[in-house]
Structure formats: structure tokens, C-alpha cells
Amino acid sequence: MKTLKPFMISGAEALPLIEGGKGVAVSTGMSSGAWAGAGGIGTFSGVNADSFKDDGNILPQTYSGRTRKERHEELVKYAIDGGIAQAQIAHELRNGEGRLHVNILWEMGGAERVLHGIMEKCRDMVHGVTCGAGMPYRLAEIATQYGIYYYPIISSARAFRALWKRAYHKCSEFLGGVVYEDPWLAGGHNGLSNSEDPKAPEDPYPRVVALRSVMNGAGLNDVPIVMAGGVWWLSEWDHWLDNPEVGPVCFQFGTRPLLTQESEISDEWKQRLLTLDPGDVLLHKFSPTGFYSSAVKNNFIDELVARSEHQIAFSPEPVRAHDTALGIGARKREVFVTADDKALAESWVASGRTDTLKTPDSTLIYVTPEKAEEIRADQIACMGCLSSCQFSNWSENEKGSTGRKADPRSFCIQKTLQNIVHDGAVDNELMFAGHNAYRFSQDPWYKDGFVPTVKQLVERITTGQ
């Protein structure tokens, strides 16, 4: 493999190896500080990170507000306090080495306020901000205000072109890099567009070459591209190094840092990563953000799949094939479905899926009474963790609503991500992972359950093998 050379990243020389940020208390100061301390770029989460009580224990994020907007204000405060706490931990642990970034989800509730809140206290600790899940037009302006570098996460040259033309060309000085996150390989939320087939992955090389062409056309020849998603061994990417079509390049690792000693996810989660097989990660569209995302197939994902499979279209009046009356709810109010769908619905009711919930797309899903109660309770308890939520119909606008019906085919993402991080219930919660996570079980380095330190992992990655 060609020699991996350090170069200037976020204002200092560092290894072009970036720890990918993972939200809601997954990417902590412990992990990111150790990654930076090993000479790379550590990334802690600014998405509802953990803060601490006076005794050092984690402060549970509980909500007492009576309205969604009141609970949203509580959530924003938790996010700012947690981001500051994790920045301080990471800053101390990096011991002056590497660089430190904060990761922000642009579609999270209060994203701009949270970033301002963290940077007002941590501008001397944090060197860059990565931001994806949406089109973060104002990212450049905010980062420049604090003199830190910004790294938009995109999945196509077209997306970056739009960001550059509308906003980034005004603040190019602090554009530290452009993260190309492969929408078919990366874990978490993916930038798959409506014109792209989730079942037909494309080679990242020509997509990155197209991105470099756009960047060079804007005079950004020396700004690195960060390849994210699907990176395991650097030897597999050797042809990208010193390649004029790609230009300066860094590599981001999102899933691999989960399985380190400094990673603060549960031992159960770590052990589950060691058992995955090819195909155990599903690219799906159940997220309340409306984006595609990738997560480990487990009971949580299976139940979401089942909800959509137990679904039929309906009409409030008889229309064409929807000419068969069906009584729903406690009062058996009539809607109209096809004769075949009525037969399906009756079979589902007989199997215990006795409750019907309407979706915004004029369909009904059939669930158990227990699941229906859980869905309604989660929707009522919404704290506005997203700028716009399909599941609860919350929005940050003046009305506090998307204007559409809440979608029971989705889920409360804040609840499940907090649960998996703090309770470790990996079979029954959303477990984000990249599609190459199965390689843990195939890599002899992890034989017999070996869990490396971050330093050991970074050193091994630099060997290329």
C-alpha cells in the first residue's frame, strides 16, 4: 500500500483518518479524545450527548414540560450541556494531538441553537464541525463566525454544487473538507435521493470523481474529500491515494470505532457486532426524518417491517375497487376497501392485530393493542428532537406541526436511541451500523472477542491491512 501521509486538516497536521460521528450519546468524548490522541480526527456527537450530575453519573434526559414546545426547550438545553461536557472530555484526552470535531445532524431539533451553544463555550477546544442529514446551507456562516472548519456531509456532486452556489462560496476559507458518505454502504441516515435505487448500489469512485470535478471547478483543488461508508482496509482504497482524479483524500470510519475499549456502548452491543453476517444490515425508510437509513436487522426492524406489511389502502367513500365496507375502531366506523383487502384485514384481526391506525397516505396498519398504545404514547410524549418529524407530526415552525397526520409506520427515534445507548437492549431497539459491519466476524484480528483500544485500531488501519 502507498504510504499514508499526514496533511493539514482543520488547521494542523494530522493523519487523514476521521472517526465518524454517531449521534445521541454514541460518539463520546472518551472515544473521540482517544482517536485524536492517536493522531487522527476524533468526532464527538453534538446530537443529545450525555451530560453529568455532580457525582459524575450520567444525567438522565427526562422531560417535565406539558407541551411539545416546552419539552423541546428542555431537549435543546440537554443537547448543549451534553455537547459541552463531551468536548471537555475529548479535549483533555487528546493531549494536544490530532484534531477534534463535533457532529451535528442538520435535521435535528434546534440544530443551529445547539451548535451555537456548544461553540460559545468550546471554540478553543473544537476545530471543526461535520454536518449531514439535510442541506445545511447555514453551516458555513455559523462555523466561520467561530473560526472553525466545516465539513458538509453529502452523497452526490449535485448536492455539493447546490450548497456551494447558494452559500458556501461566501465562506470558503473555513471549508475544511467535503464528506462523501456513500448512501448504500454507510450506517445511520443516508443521502439516497428519490432518483436512486436503494437496491442498486453504485461504485463510489465515479461519484467521488464527479464531486472532485465540481470542487476543482470552484477552485477547491486542495480541499480534501472525506470518503465515508464501506471503508475497512485502506489497502482496498490504495488506488485513491495520490490519484489526481480524486485529489487529497481522507477516510472516515463510523462503525469500526464502536468496537473499541474506549467506546461507551454496551458490551452486549459490541458482542452483537462480532456476530453479524453479510446482509444483516438493512437499508430502510422507516426513520421519522423521511431519509433512508441503515441499521442491524433485529426485533425492532422486524416489527417495523411487519407494520408496513400489515397495511391496506382505504377510502372514506366507495370508489372504484374500494367498494367493500369495513368497520374500524371501537365504534366500527365504515371505510371502504377492496374485497381482497377486507379478507386480509379479517385474518389479521383473527391473529391478534385488532387495532387499526390511519397513516397520512390513506392506508390502515393493523397492530396489536399493546403496540397501538405504545405508538400513541410515544407520539404524545414527543419532545421535538427533529426539525420535522413524520412519526409525531412535530415541526419547528410556528404551528408546531408538519400539517400532516402523524405516521404510525415510523417510530420515536429519540426514545429508541437513548434506550440502546443506556440500556443496551440491542434486540429491541434501533441499532445503526454500516453495511460492512459483518467484517468484524470475518477479520481474524477480532478472533475470540478481542476488543482493541482506539490507539491499536488507528495503528492497525495505518498499516492498510
Secondary structure, 3 states (H helix, E strand, C coil): CCCCCCEEECCEEECCEEECCCCCCCCCHHHHHHHHHCCCEEEEECCCCCCECCCCCECCCCCCCCCHHHHHHHHHHHHHHHHHHHHHHHHHHHCCCCEEEEEEECCECCHHHHHHHHHHHHCCCCCEEEEECCCCCCHHHHHHHHCCEEEEEECCHHHHHHHHHHCHHHHHHHECCEEEECCCCCCEEECCCCCCCCCCCCCHHHHHHHHHHHHHHCCCCCCCEEEECCCCCHHHHHHHCCCCCCCCEEEEECCHHHCCCCCCCCHHHHHHHCCCCCCCEEEECCCCCCCEEEEECCHHHHHHHHHHHCEEECECCCECCECEEEEECCCCEEEEECHHHHHHHHHHHHCCCCEEEECCCCEEEEECHHHHHHHHHHHHCCCCCECECCCCCCECCCCCCCCCCCCCCCCCHHHHHHHHHHHCCCCCCCCECCCCCCHHHHCHHHHHHCCCCHHHHHHHHHHCC
